[in-house]
Amino acid sequence: MSENEIAKRVLDCAFVVHTKLGPGLLESVYEVVMAHELRKKGLTVERQKPMPITYDGVRFEQAFRADLLVDSKVIAELKSVESLSPLHANKC
């Protein structure tokens, strides 16, 4: 499955989760439920996956943790805010 096909399934699941749970919960709640929904779709999901980087010739094994790594191809970083601010506006 291509990255675009996986991303479409991630977005579809995000819509389902948001529709069922609504806004205002902690990111950890959305993360566990998103992982569940993605697995129901037959995708492999790793939560809080350490992601290495190499900088200045040094490999850092846990440079950051991806909220969700889906089928080893797509990273989903989940965000939850109490309310939208002007910074969240689409400026495209």
C-alpha positions in Angstrom: 0.0 0.0 0.0 1.4 3.4 -0.9 1.9 6.3 1.6 -1.0 8.2 0.0 -3.4 5.2 0.5 -2.3 4.9 4.1 -2.6 8.6 4.7 -6.2 8.5 3.3 -7.1 5.7 5.8 -5.5 7.7 8.6 -7.6 10.8 7.7 -10.7 8.6 7.4 -10.1 7.2 10.9 -9.4 10.6 12.3 -12.7 11.8 11.0 -14.5 8.8 12.6 -12.7 9.3 15.9 -13.5 13.0 16.0 -17.2 12.3 15.1 -17.6 9.7 17.8 -15.6 11.4 20.6 -15.8 15.1 19.7 -13.3 17.7 20.7 -11.6 18.5 24.0 -10.0 15.3 25.1 -6.3 14.7 25.8 -4.0 13.7 23.0 -3.4 10.3 24.7 -7.1 9.4 24.4 -7.2 10.2 20.7 -3.9 8.3 20.2 -5.1 5.1 21.7 -8.5 5.2 19.9 -6.9 6.2 16.6 -4.5 3.2 16.9 -7.5 1.0 17.5 -9.4 2.3 14.5 -6.4 1.9 12.2 -5.8 -1.6 13.4 -9.5 -2.4 12.6 -8.7 -1.3 9.0 -5.9 -3.9 8.9 -3.0 -1.5 9.3 0.1 -2.0 11.5 0.4 0.7 14.2 3.2 1.5 16.6 2.5 4.0 19.3 5.2 6.4 20.7 7.8 5.0 18.3 11.3 6.3 18.9 12.7 7.8 15.7 16.4 8.1 15.2 18.3 10.9 13.4 21.9 11.4 12.5 23.3 14.8 13.2 26.9 15.9 12.8 27.9 12.3 12.2 26.3 11.2 15.5 23.3 8.9 15.5 20.7 9.8 18.1 18.4 6.8 18.6 15.5 8.6 20.3 15.6 12.0 18.7 11.8 12.2 18.9 8.8 9.9 19.4 6.2 9.6 16.7 2.7 9.4 18.1 1.7 6.8 15.5 3.8 5.1 12.9 1.4 3.4 10.4 2.6 0.5 8.3 6.2 1.7 8.8 5.5 4.4 6.2 3.4 7.2 7.6 3.9 9.2 10.8 0.7 10.6 12.4 1.3 13.4 15.0 -1.8 14.1 17.0 -2.7 17.4 18.4 -5.4 18.5 20.8 -6.1 22.1 21.8 -8.6 23.6 24.1 -9.7 26.2 21.6 -8.6 27.4 18.1 -6.5 30.5 17.9 -5.6 32.6 14.8 -2.4 30.6 14.5 -4.6 27.6 13.5 -6.2 29.4 10.6 -5.6 28.0 7.1 -3.4 30.5 5.3 -3.1 28.6 2.0 
